[in-house]
C-alpha cells in the first residue's frame, strides 16, 4: 500500500541526506559548531509545503539561496547521524489534498503546512498531541515562541486551548503600511502608531483624488477585496468588538451566532464607505502592484507585508523606499489583527515518535528559523529573533502584532466562516465598490439565519 501511495504522489521530490550534493561552500550555521547530539536511530518522513530543497537564486533579490538539502546535511545529519530523513516537497497549490492523503494513508510523520489545514486535521483526529513530548524534553523551551501564536492560536492549540498539537514555524505578515510621501503631498498628518478604523478611513478619504503636487490619481486606501480568509474583516471585527459568534470549535453545533449585532453593522458600514476609496481592481486583489515601490499611488494599505520594499532594499540597498513606507499596528484594540501561522505538526500514527519529535523540534528551532529568514525572508515565530536585520521594520512590526494575537471564531479554522461568511463579506465588498451595497441589516440577518441553520443541521 505504501509503495502504491508513493507512486501516486510522484510529484514529490524525495531525498536522503546522504544524497545531498552541490554544496555552496557557505556557512549555514551562523557560526555555531555542530556536534553530535544523539545516536538515536530511526526514519522520519517529512512533508513540507513549499520549502525549497535545492540551492538557487532568489527571484526578487537576485541573491543566492541555500536549499534545505544542504542546510540539513551540514546540521541535522551531524547532530543525528543515525536518523534518516525522507523529505517530500509539495507545492502550496495542492498541498491540502496531498498532505491529507498522506495522513490518511500513514505516509508522513512530520508535516509543515497551513494553519487552517492543521486545525481541521486536528479536529478530524489525524494529528498527535505534543504535550507529553514537550513535558519530558528538558531541552525544549516552549517559552521561546511568541505567546500569541504559541498558546492562543487555532493553528497550534486544540479548539478548547488545552492541548498543543503544533509548533509555530513561520508567521504571516499582515500590518497597516502607509506612504509618507503621499501624506506629505496631501498635507495630511501621518497615521498614529496604533490607528483604528475610524482614523484610517478619515485620512484615506483626504488622499483620494488628484495629488495636489503631482496631479496624478491617488487612492487613499487598499486591501484585498477577495481574501479567502477575510483578514481585513477579521481585524475590523476585533476593532469594533463584533464577536460574530461565541462558543468553541470543539462544540460547533452549540455555537451562539451574533452576526447581526449592532457591532457587526458598524463593521459593514465601514466596509461600505471604505470600498469607494481603493482602485477598482481591489475586489480581485489587483491594483496595488506598485505599493511599496517608487511609482506607488496608494496612501494606506491594510494587511500588507512590506515585501516589495524589503526586496528592493536587499537587492539595491534602496534606503529611500525603506524610509518612505512605514508600518504600524493593525486595527484591533491592542493593535492585533488576523495572524497567519504555519506550524509543524505530527501525524497521529507517526511510526517513530521519538525520532519524529527530534526532527520537528529541530525544524522549528532558532537555528532553522534563522536559516529560513536569511535565505527566504520567512518571518520567524520567536520572541527573541535577534537575527532579523535592523532595517527590516516590517518583520519587527509583524512580530509585535503576533505577540498580542489570538484566534477567534471569526477565523479560518471555523468551517462556516470559510464556507459562507468570508465569501459573503467579499460579495458585499464587491457590491459596495460598485455602489450597489445591499441593506446591511437585512444582509446580516440573512447571514445569521444561515449560520443558525448550519449549526442546527450538524450531526
Buried (B, 14 or more C-beta within 10 A) or exposed (E): EEEEBBEEBEEBEBBEBEEBEEEBEEEBBEEEEBEEBEEEEBBBBBBBBBBBBBBEEBEBBEEEBBBBBBBBBBBBBBBBBEBBBBBBBBEEEEBBEBBBBBBBBBBBBBBBBBBBBBBBBBBEEBBBBBBEBBEEBEEBEBEBBBBBBBBBBBBBBBBEBEBBBBBBBBBBBBBBBBBBBBBEBBEBEBBEEBBBBEBBBEBBBBBBEEBEEEEEEBBBBBBBBBBEBBBBBBBBBBBBBBBBBEBEBEEBEEBEBBBBBEBBBBBBBBBBBBBBBBBEBBBEBBBBEEBBBEEBBBBBBBBBBBEBBBBBBBEEEBEEBBEBBBBBBBBBEBBBBBBBBBBBBBBBBBBBBBBBBBBBBBBBBBBBBBBBBBBBBBBBBBBEBEBBEEBBBBBBBBBBBBBBBBBBBBBBBBBBBBEBBBBBBBBBBBBBBEEEBBEBEEBBEBBBEBBBEBBEEEE
